[in-house]
Amino acid sequence: MGRKSTAIGFATVALCSSCNLAMADEKMDSLEKEVAALKKEITSLKYNDTFLQNQQSTLSEAMKKVSVNGYLNVGYSTLDGGDSQSGISINGTSDTVDANNTFVAGLQVDAKITDSLRSSIQMTARGPDLSKVEASWAYFAYDVTDSFTVRGGRLRLPFYAYSESIDVGYTYPWTKPPVEVYSLPLNNYEGFDANYNFSLGDIYASAKVYFGSTKGSAPSYNLNFTLHDLWGVALNFTWDDLTARISYNQGTLMLDPWEGEALDQLVTGLATADVLAVGFGFPAIYAAPVEDVSASFLSASLNYDDGNWFVGAEITQGVVESPVYPMGEGGHLTLGYTFGSWMPYATVSKFYSNSKSDDYRNDRANALGTFIANGLLPLGNTVIDPSSGATAAQVAAQLSQLSAGLSSANLTQESYSMGVNYTVTRGLKLKFQVTQYSGFDDTNGLFSAPPGVSIGDKQTEYTFMANMVY
């Protein structure tokens, strides 16, 4: 009996041991699976970490190829014309104290794509319509060689010495560039240019050739325009503290006067006069003053800046072969001196419609005068337009007003400015300027005014500006 019990006990122990071993094997398998899962997770984490490091490295390298800059102009300007009537303005400034017309903000992003290929885009918002953001430029640039570069896209027109930085007030001494010189209502074009840099001894030089087209509006003249077949060349020379520049530009204009405005009435009147004159056997007046109009613009500048003394001079000449868009010659001379953080300066500027532009208008005015005197006035009260019942005398009176309007478009204006700019810190300047406009010779100069409103003998503009770059 004792032996039997002992055998049963050993059997029980053996069975329990077998059960324990089975359970241990199961736990071991489970642990091995967990360990395998952990190893897999660790491997995945290491992969993700390596991936993130690679991504961060790639992003860091990409960021090294991208640079961001910006600028901001904000201030106030107002006109004081003494006893002159309201509604007068120039370059956005009127007799109200206004900040909208001086506000300009821009953000520029440059990206280096390869060692020879890069791109640049500059977005700009300006008053008074701050909701409208436009691309001042957006282009690619490809370095064919170290000295030869080709660009394509939206680019700056190389009309002036400060064309590239016309919106960046920090780069020039004035609160605004002199309107007698910087008067064209366009800054950009869409197309291509080629730039070549070279040296002539100690002189660093560059040459630019471009072609393209552009369009815009000229509120002062109440018209929209398209400029096509546009091309030009610009040369720059720098020798120590002296910089010289010259450019020539040419294109074909299509003018679109705003319906119902004075210019539209002038164009319609010229077309009507042309039909009447030819019908009466007189020479044509000028039937199409807004189509395929040849235009050219020439500018030259000379700047000296040794860190203390600044002397700047620039002259321009514009010609538009149409009597409805007066162009002319302008120039300015600026003298300034920097001491410490201050720079006082003085500028004298002048604009007048040149003889070629005047001749286009005067020739039409003279042709009208001849037709009125010899073709219409002798007919007296004879009805020459049955549809309206207009007599020759009535038509003569209307055309006389048209002739006077052509002659009054011969413009002239001069200005004298004194100002000071103060560098608060690197990247921030404060400026104040007083400009007196005069020499109008019974015209409105470059001012805008309601019909029948005279701008008087002189106008004074006060401007305060804060210019920042970053």
C-alpha positions as CSV (number, residue, x, y, z in Angstrom):
1,M,0.0,0.0,0.0
2,G,2.9,2.3,0.9
3,R,4.6,1.6,-2.4
4,K,1.5,2.3,-4.3
5,S,1.1,5.7,-2.6
6,T,4.7,6.6,-3.3
7,A,4.2,5.8,-7.0
8,I,1.1,7.9,-7.2
9,G,3.0,10.8,-5.6
10,F,5.9,10.6,-8.0
11,A,3.4,10.5,-10.9
12,T,1.7,13.6,-9.6
13,V,4.9,15.5,-9.2
14,A,6.0,14.5,-12.7
15,L,2.6,15.6,-14.1
16,C,2.8,19.0,-12.3
17,S,6.4,19.5,-13.5
18,S,5.3,18.7,-17.0
19,C,2.5,21.3,-16.6
20,N,4.9,23.9,-15.3
21,L,7.3,23.3,-18.1
22,A,4.5,23.7,-20.6
23,M,3.4,26.9,-19.0
24,A,7.0,28.2,-18.9
25,D,7.4,27.4,-22.6
26,E,4.2,29.3,-23.4
27,K,5.5,32.3,-21.3
28,M,8.9,32.1,-23.1
29,D,7.2,32.1,-26.5
30,S,5.1,35.1,-25.4
31,L,8.2,36.9,-24.1
32,E,10.1,36.2,-27.3
33,K,7.2,37.6,-29.3
34,E,7.2,40.7,-27.2
35,V,10.9,41.1,-27.5
36,A,10.7,40.6,-31.2
37,A,7.9,43.3,-31.4
38,L,10.0,45.6,-29.2
39,K,13.0,45.1,-31.5
40,K,10.8,45.8,-34.5
41,E,9.5,49.0,-32.9
42,I,13.0,50.1,-31.9
43,T,14.1,49.5,-35.5
44,S,11.1,51.5,-36.7
45,L,11.9,54.3,-34.3
46,K,15.5,54.4,-35.4
47,Y,14.4,54.5,-39.0
48,N,11.9,57.3,-38.2
49,D,14.6,59.2,-36.3
50,T,17.0,58.8,-39.2
51,F,14.3,59.9,-41.6
52,L,13.5,62.9,-39.5
53,Q,17.2,63.8,-39.2
54,N,17.5,63.5,-43.0
55,Q,14.4,65.6,-43.5
56,Q,15.7,68.3,-41.1
57,S,19.0,68.3,-42.8
58,T,17.3,68.6,-46.2
59,L,15.0,71.4,-44.9
60,S,18.0,73.1,-43.3
61,E,19.9,73.0,-46.6
62,A,16.9,74.3,-48.5
63,M,16.5,77.2,-46.0
64,K,20.1,78.1,-46.6
65,K,19.2,78.6,-50.2
66,V,16.2,80.9,-49.4
67,S,16.5,84.5,-48.2
68,V,13.6,86.8,-47.2
69,N,13.7,90.6,-47.2
70,G,11.2,93.4,-46.9
71,Y,10.6,97.1,-46.8
72,L,8.0,99.5,-45.5
73,N,7.2,103.2,-46.3
74,V,4.7,105.0,-44.2
75,G,4.1,108.7,-43.6
76,Y,1.9,111.7,-44.3
77,S,1.7,114.3,-47.1
78,T,-0.4,117.3,-47.8
79,L,-0.7,120.2,-50.3
80,D,-1.0,123.9,-49.4
81,G,-2.0,126.0,-52.4
82,G,-3.0,129.2,-50.6
83,D,-6.1,130.5,-52.4
84,S,-6.2,127.8,-55.0
85,Q,-9.4,125.7,-55.3
86,S,-9.8,122.2,-53.9
87,G,-9.6,119.0,-55.9
88,I,-6.0,119.5,-56.9
89,S,-3.4,116.7,-56.5
90,I,0.0,115.6,-57.6
91,N,1.5,112.2,-57.3
92,G,-1.3,111.1,-55.0
93,T,-1.0,114.1,-52.6
94,S,-3.9,116.5,-52.2
95,D,-4.9,119.3,-49.8
96,T,-6.0,116.7,-47.2
97,V,-3.5,115.2,-44.7
98,D,-3.3,111.7,-46.0
99,A,-1.2,108.6,-45.1
100,N,-2.7,106.2,-47.7
101,N,-0.9,107.6,-50.7
102,T,2.5,107.3,-49.0
103,F,2.1,103.7,-47.7
104,V,4.1,101.0,-49.5
105,A,5.0,97.5,-48.1
106,G,6.9,94.8,-49.8
107,L,8.2,91.3,-49.2
108,Q,10.8,89.7,-51.3
109,V,11.8,86.0,-51.4
110,D,15.0,84.9,-53.3
111,A,15.8,81.2,-53.8
112,K,19.0,79.7,-55.1
113,I,17.9,76.6,-57.0
114,T,21.3,75.5,-58.3
115,D,24.7,77.2,-58.5
116,S,23.7,78.9,-61.7
117,L,19.8,79.1,-61.4
118,R,17.9,81.3,-59.0
119,S,14.5,83.0,-58.7
120,S,13.0,86.1,-57.0
121,I,9.6,87.3,-56.3
122,Q,8.6,90.6,-54.7
123,M,5.0,91.2,-53.5
124,T,3.9,94.8,-52.9
125,A,0.9,96.4,-51.3
126,R,0.4,100.2,-51.7
127,G,-2.1,102.8,-50.8
128,P,-4.8,103.8,-51.2
129,D,-6.1,100.3,-52.1
130,L,-4.2,98.2,-49.5
131,S,-6.3,95.1,-50.3
132,K,-4.7,94.9,-53.8
133,V,-1.3,93.0,-53.6
134,E,0.7,92.8,-56.8
135,A,3.9,91.2,-57.9
136,S,6.4,94.0,-58.4
137,W,8.6,91.4,-60.0
138,A,8.7,87.6,-60.4
139,Y,11.5,86.2,-62.4
140,F,14.1,83.5,-62.9
141,A,17.8,84.3,-63.4
142,Y,20.3,81.9,-65.1
143,D,24.0,82.6,-65.0
144,V,25.4,81.5,-68.4
145,T,28.8,82.6,-67.2
146,D,30.1,84.4,-64.1
147,S,29.6,87.7,-66.0
148,F,26.6,87.0,-68.3
149,T,23.1,86.5,-66.9
150,V,19.7,86.0,-68.5
151,R,16.4,86.7,-66.7
152,G,12.8,86.1,-67.6
153,G,9.4,87.0,-66.1
154,R,8.1,90.2,-64.6
155,L,11.0,92.7,-64.3
156,R,11.7,96.3,-63.6
157,L,11.8,98.8,-66.5
158,P,15.3,100.3,-66.5
159,F,14.0,103.9,-67.0
160,Y,15.7,105.6,-64.0
161,A,18.7,105.6,-61.7
162,Y,16.5,104.2,-58.9
163,S,14.3,102.0,-61.0
164,E,15.2,98.8,-59.2
165,S,14.4,100.3,-55.8
166,I,11.7,102.8,-56.7
167,D,9.4,101.5,-54.0
168,V,12.2,101.2,-51.4
169,G,12.3,104.7,-49.9
170,Y,15.3,103.8,-47.7
171,T,17.6,103.7,-50.7
172,Y,17.3,107.4,-51.8
173,P,17.5,110.7,-50.0
174,W,14.1,112.2,-50.7
175,T,10.7,111.4,-49.2
176,K,9.6,110.8,-52.8
177,P,11.7,110.9,-56.0
178,P,11.2,114.2,-57.9
179,V,8.0,114.0,-59.9
180,E,9.4,116.2,-62.7
181,V,11.8,113.3,-63.5
182,Y,10.1,110.2,-62.1
183,S,6.8,110.9,-63.8
184,L,6.0,107.8,-65.9
185,P,3.0,105.7,-64.6
186,L,4.7,102.3,-65.1
187,N,7.6,100.5,-63.4
188,N,7.4,96.9,-64.7
189,Y,7.2,94.8,-67.8
190,E,6.9,91.1,-68.8
191,G,9.7,89.8,-70.9
192,F,13.4,89.0,-70.9
193,D,16.7,90.7,-70.3
194,A,20.4,89.9,-70.7
195,N,23.0,91.4,-68.4
196,Y,26.7,91.5,-69.0
197,N,29.2,92.7,-66.4
198,F,32.7,93.8,-67.4
199,S,35.6,96.1,-66.4
200,L,37.4,98.9,-68.1
201,G,40.5,99.3,-66.1
202,D,39.3,100.6,-62.7
203,I,35.8,101.1,-64.0
204,Y,33.2,98.5,-63.2
205,A,30.5,98.4,-65.9
206,S,27.4,96.6,-66.9
207,A,25.2,96.4,-70.0
208,K,21.6,95.4,-70.2
209,V,19.4,94.6,-73.2
210,Y,15.7,93.8,-72.7
211,F,12.4,93.3,-74.6
212,G,8.8,92.6,-73.7
213,S,5.5,94.3,-73.1
214,T,3.4,95.9,-70.4
215,K,0.1,97.6,-69.6
216,G,-1.3,99.9,-67.0
217,S,-3.2,103.1,-66.4
218,A,-2.4,106.8,-66.1
219,P,-5.1,108.4,-63.9
220,S,-3.7,111.9,-64.4
221,Y,-4.6,111.6,-68.1
222,N,-7.7,109.5,-67.6
223,L,-6.6,106.6,-69.7
224,N,-5.4,103.0,-69.8
225,F,-2.5,101.9,-72.1
226,T,-0.7,98.9,-73.5
227,L,2.9,99.1,-74.5
228,H,4.1,96.4,-76.8
229,D,7.2,95.8,-79.0
230,L,9.0,97.2,-76.1
231,W,12.8,97.1,-76.0
232,G,15.7,99.0,-74.6
233,V,19.3,99.1,-73.5
234,A,20.9,100.4,-70.3
235,L,24.6,101.0,-69.5
236,N,26.1,101.5,-66.0
237,F,29.6,102.7,-65.0
238,T,31.0,102.9,-61.5
239,W,34.4,104.4,-60.7
240,D,35.2,104.7,-57.0
241,D,32.5,107.1,-55.6
242,L,31.1,108.0,-59.0
243,T,28.3,106.2,-60.8
244,A,27.1,107.1,-64.3
245,R,24.1,105.6,-66.2
246,I,22.3,106.0,-69.5
247,S,19.3,104.1,-71.0
248,Y,17.2,104.2,-74.1
249,N,13.8,102.6,-74.4
250,Q,11.3,102.4,-77.2
251,G,7.9,100.8,-77.8
252,T,4.4,101.1,-79.4
253,L,1.5,102.5,-77.4
254,M,-2.2,101.7,-77.6
255,L,-4.1,104.3,-75.7
256,D,-7.6,103.7,-74.2
257,P,-9.1,106.9,-72.9
258,W,-11.7,106.5,-70.1
259,E,-15.1,106.9,-71.6
260,G,-16.7,110.3,-71.0
261,E,-13.6,111.9,-69.6
262,A,-11.9,115.0,-71.1
263,L,-9.4,112.9,-73.0
264,D,-12.1,110.7,-74.6
265,Q,-13.9,113.9,-75.7
266,L,-10.7,115.2,-77.2
267,V,-10.1,112.0,-79.2
268,T,-13.7,111.9,-80.4
269,G,-13.5,115.6,-81.3
270,L,-10.3,115.1,-83.3
271,A,-11.9,112.2,-85.2
272,T,-15.0,114.3,-86.0
273,A,-12.9,117.3,-87.1
274,D,-10.8,115.0,-89.3
275,V,-14.0,113.7,-91.1
276,L,-15.3,117.2,-91.5
277,A,-12.0,118.7,-92.8
278,V,-11.5,116.0,-95.4
279,G,-15.1,116.3,-96.4
280,F,-14.6,120.0,-97.0
281,G,-11.4,119.3,-99.0
282,F,-9.0,120.4,-96.3
283,P,-6.0,118.4,-95.0
284,A,-6.7,115.7,-92.5
285,I,-6.5,116.8,-88.8
286,Y,-5.5,113.5,-87.2
287,A,-8.1,110.7,-87.0
288,A,-6.3,108.0,-84.9
289,P,-4.3,109.6,-82.1
290,V,-4.5,106.5,-79.9
291,E,-3.5,103.5,-82.1
292,D,0.0,102.2,-82.7
293,V,1.6,105.3,-81.3
294,S,5.4,105.3,-81.3
295,A,7.0,106.2,-77.9
296,S,10.5,106.5,-76.7
297,F,12.3,107.4,-73.4
298,L,15.9,108.4,-72.8
299,S,17.5,109.0,-69.5
300,A,21.0,109.7,-68.1
301,S,22.2,110.1,-64.5
302,L,25.4,110.9,-62.6
303,N,25.7,110.3,-58.8
304,Y,28.6,111.0,-56.5
305,D,28.6,109.6,-52.9
306,D,31.7,109.5,-50.7
307,G,29.8,108.7,-47.5
308,N,29.6,112.4,-46.6
309,W,28.8,114.5,-49.7
310,F,26.1,113.3,-52.1
311,V,25.5,114.9,-55.5
312,G,22.9,113.5,-57.8
313,A,21.8,114.6,-61.2
314,E,19.4,113.0,-63.7
315,I,17.8,114.1,-67.0
316,T,15.0,112.4,-69.0
317,Q,13.4,112.9,-72.4
318,G,10.1,111.2,-73.4
319,V,8.4,111.4,-76.8
320,V,4.9,110.1,-77.6
321,E,3.8,110.7,-81.2
322,S,0.3,111.6,-80.3
323,P,-1.3,115.0,-79.4
324,V,-3.3,113.4,-76.6
325,Y,-0.5,112.2,-74.3
326,P,2.0,115.0,-73.5
327,M,5.5,114.0,-72.8
328,G,8.6,116.1,-72.2
329,E,12.0,116.6,-70.7
330,G,12.8,116.6,-67.0
331,G,15.8,116.9,-64.8
332,H,16.9,117.3,-61.2
333,L,20.0,118.3,-59.2
334,T,20.3,117.2,-55.6
335,L,23.0,118.1,-53.1
336,G,23.2,116.5,-49.6
337,Y,25.7,116.2,-46.8
338,T,25.9,113.4,-44.1
339,F,27.2,114.1,-40.6
340,G,26.5,111.5,-38.0
341,S,23.0,110.2,-38.4
342,W,21.7,113.3,-40.2
343,M,21.6,114.2,-43.9
344,P,20.1,117.6,-45.0
345,Y,19.6,118.0,-48.7
346,A,18.2,120.3,-51.4
347,T,16.8,119.5,-54.8
348,V,15.9,121.6,-57.8
349,S,13.8,120.0,-60.6
350,K,12.1,121.1,-63.8
351,F,9.8,119.5,-66.4
352,Y,8.5,120.9,-69.7
353,S,6.8,119.2,-72.6
354,N,9.4,119.1,-75.3
355,S,9.3,120.7,-78.7
356,K,8.5,117.5,-80.5
357,S,5.5,116.7,-78.3
358,D,4.4,120.3,-78.5
359,D,4.7,120.2,-82.3
360,Y,2.3,117.2,-82.6
361,R,-0.3,119.2,-80.7
362,N,0.4,122.6,-82.3
363,D,0.3,121.1,-85.8
364,R,-3.2,119.8,-85.1
365,A,-4.3,123.0,-83.5
366,N,-3.0,125.0,-86.5
367,A,-4.8,122.6,-88.9
368,L,-8.0,123.0,-86.9
369,G,-7.6,126.8,-86.9
370,T,-7.1,126.8,-90.7
371,F,-10.2,124.7,-91.2
372,I,-12.3,126.8,-88.8
373,A,-11.2,130.1,-90.4
374,N,-11.4,129.1,-94.1
375,G,-13.9,126.3,-94.1
376,L,-16.5,126.9,-91.4
377,L,-16.7,130.5,-90.5
378,P,-17.5,131.7,-94.0
379,L,-20.6,129.5,-93.9
380,G,-22.0,131.3,-90.9
381,N,-25.3,129.8,-89.9
382,T,-25.5,127.3,-92.6
383,V,-26.6,123.9,-91.3
384,I,-23.8,121.4,-92.0
385,D,-25.1,118.5,-89.8
386,P,-28.7,117.8,-90.7
387,S,-29.0,115.0,-88.0
388,S,-28.3,117.5,-85.2
389,G,-29.2,120.7,-86.9
390,A,-25.7,122.2,-86.0
391,T,-24.6,125.2,-88.0
392,A,-21.1,125.9,-89.3
393,A,-20.7,128.6,-86.7
394,Q,-21.7,126.3,-83.9
395,V,-19.3,123.6,-85.0
396,A,-16.6,126.2,-85.4
397,A,-17.1,127.2,-81.8
398,Q,-16.8,123.6,-80.6
399,L,-13.7,123.0,-82.6
400,S,-12.1,126.2,-81.3
401,Q,-12.4,124.8,-77.8
402,L,-10.8,121.6,-79.0
403,S,-7.9,123.6,-80.5
404,A,-7.5,125.6,-77.3
405,G,-7.4,122.3,-75.4
406,L,-4.6,121.0,-77.6
407,S,-2.5,124.1,-77.0
408,S,-3.1,124.0,-73.2
409,A,-1.5,120.6,-73.0
410,N,1.9,122.1,-73.5
411,L,3.1,121.7,-69.9
412,T,5.8,123.2,-67.7
413,Q,6.6,123.0,-64.0
414,E,9.6,123.4,-61.7
415,S,10.1,122.6,-58.0
416,Y,12.5,123.4,-55.1
417,S,12.8,121.0,-52.2
418,M,14.6,121.1,-48.9
419,G,14.6,118.2,-46.5
420,V,16.4,116.1,-43.9
421,N,16.6,112.5,-43.2
422,Y,17.7,110.9,-39.9
423,T,19.0,107.4,-39.5
424,V,17.4,106.1,-36.3
425,T,19.2,102.8,-36.5
426,R,20.3,100.4,-39.2
427,G,17.3,99.7,-41.4
428,L,15.2,102.7,-40.3
429,K,15.2,106.3,-41.5
430,L,12.9,109.3,-40.8
431,K,12.5,112.0,-43.4
432,F,10.8,115.4,-43.7
433,Q,10.6,117.4,-46.9
434,V,9.1,120.7,-48.1
435,T,8.6,121.1,-51.8
436,Q,7.4,124.2,-53.6
437,Y,6.0,123.8,-57.1
438,S,5.8,126.8,-59.5
439,G,6.6,128.0,-63.0
440,F,3.4,126.6,-64.5
441,D,3.0,129.3,-67.2
442,D,-0.8,129.3,-67.1
443,T,-0.9,125.4,-67.3
444,N,-1.6,122.8,-64.6
445,G,1.9,121.4,-64.9
446,L,1.9,117.8,-63.7
447,F,-1.0,118.4,-61.4
448,S,-4.4,116.8,-61.7
449,A,-7.3,119.3,-61.4
450,P,-11.1,119.2,-62.1
451,P,-12.1,120.8,-65.4
452,G,-11.9,124.6,-65.3
453,V,-9.9,124.6,-62.0
454,S,-6.6,126.4,-62.0
455,I,-3.8,125.3,-59.7
456,G,-2.7,128.9,-59.2
457,D,0.9,130.3,-59.2
458,K,2.4,127.9,-56.7
459,Q,1.7,124.8,-54.6
460,T,3.6,123.6,-51.5
461,E,3.9,120.0,-50.5
462,Y,4.8,118.8,-47.0
463,T,5.9,115.2,-46.5
464,F,7.0,113.1,-43.5
465,M,8.1,109.6,-44.1
466,A,9.4,106.6,-42.2
467,N,11.4,104.2,-44.4
468,M,12.3,100.7,-43.1
469,V,14.2,97.7,-44.7
470,Y,14.7,94.3,-43.1
